[in-house]
Amino acid sequence: MASNPIYKVIFYNQNQVYEVFAQAIYQSEMYGFIEVEELIFGERSGLLVDPAEEKLKGEFAGVKRSYVPMQSVIRIDEVEKEGTAKATDLKSGDKVAQFPSFMPGPSSD
């Protein structure tokens, strides 16, 4: 793997599945959240522009750090290089496998 890891983070948000690339991810100090920092979007120098990626780039413009609820995370992979960021709409009846939504609280001992 590269010296600076790149992570592909796939998560569910508002009836869409987001696939983004980031240089840093952490378990947040806010209970139940994952911090996603330094989002990577492909720098396109040619004439071809992916409108879906441009839409996401605009959505995350000015965002320093995103907090994604753990139960929304579908998968996190460490990859060799970034790909195309995208958001895919779910059709009615589509199912998404997510982390369990039960989060145990502090014990009452």
N, C-alpha and C positions, 0 to 999 in steps of 0.2 A: 504494500500500500504506500501511497505518497506520504511525505513527511507531514503535510498539512491535510488531515483527513477531511473528506467531504461526506456528508450524510444526506441520504434521501429519506425524507420524512413524509409518510402518507397518513393523512388523518381525515376524519369526517367533520364537516361543518355546514350547517344549514342546507341539508339535502344535497350536498356535493362532496365528492372525494377530492381532496387537494393532494397534489404530489409536488413537493418543493425540495430544493436543495439548499443546504446550509453548511457553514464551516464550523459551527459550534452548537451543541445541544447539551442541556443540563437538566437535572431534576431541580425544580424550582424550590425556593424557600416558601412559596405559597403552596400550601398543602394540596396535592392532587394535580399539579400542573407540571408540564415540561416546558423549559425555556428553549426557544429556537432563535438563534442569533446569526447575524451575517448571512442573510439569504443571498443565494447566487442565482443570477439570471444570465442567460447567454448573451454575450455582447455580439450583436449582429452587425457586421461591417458590410455585408452585401445587400442586395435589393430584396432578398426574401426575408419576410418578417412573419413570425407565427402570431396571429392575432390573439390566440388563447394565452400565450405566454406574455404578450404585451399587456393584456387585461390584468393578469396577475401582478405583473410588474407595477402597474398603476395602482392596484389595490394595496400593495405593500410599500408604495413609495413613502419615504420618510419614516418607515417603521424601523426602529433600532432593534427591538426584541419582541417576539410574539410569545404569548403564554397559551399553550394548547392543553386543554384538559386531558388528563391521562386516559380517561375512558373514551376519548375521541380518537386516540392514536390507534392506527391499524398496524403500522409496521415502521421500523426504523432500520435502515441499512447503511453501512459504511461502504462507499463506492470509490472507484478509482478516479472517475471524472464526472462532472455534472452532466445532466441531461436536460431535457426540456421540461420546465415547470408547467403544470396543467391543473385544471379543475374540471372534473367530470360530473355532469348532472346524473343523479340517480333516477331511474324510472320507478313508477309505483310498483311495488312488489319486489324490488331489488333488496337484497339483504347485505349488510356489511358486518363482517366479523370484527369485533372490537375487544379491547381489554375488558375484563369484568368491571361493571360499574359499582360493585360493592366495595367500599373503602372502610376498613375497620377503624374505629376511633380509638382513643386512649382507653386503656382498661380502667375500671373503677376500683381497682385494688387499693 
